[in-house]
Amino acid sequence: MPVLDSLWRMTGNNITINRLHLEPSNFNLLIGGKSSTELEIINFKNRLSQNNYFESIILPLSQIIREGDEVGFQMSVKIREKS
């Protein structure tokens, strides 16, 4: 599936995704994961926003949470519908 392949490629070496949930009715994808730094999470969000498969990336600051040596995050992304 090209959308998921693209998502995995954009994680790079510093992002681990541990939760994906797709709302099929509106193509919203909820992503939960972790990284070693907040900056890596923001860079991941920026890579998603530059990709043609995704739009409306929402990463609330309240969903970036330090957990010991790691930083957890949750974001929502809308998968673009083919036109």
Helices and strands as residue ranges (DSSP letters): H 2-11, E 15-23, E 28-35, H 38-49, E 54-58, G 61-63, E 64-67, E 70-79
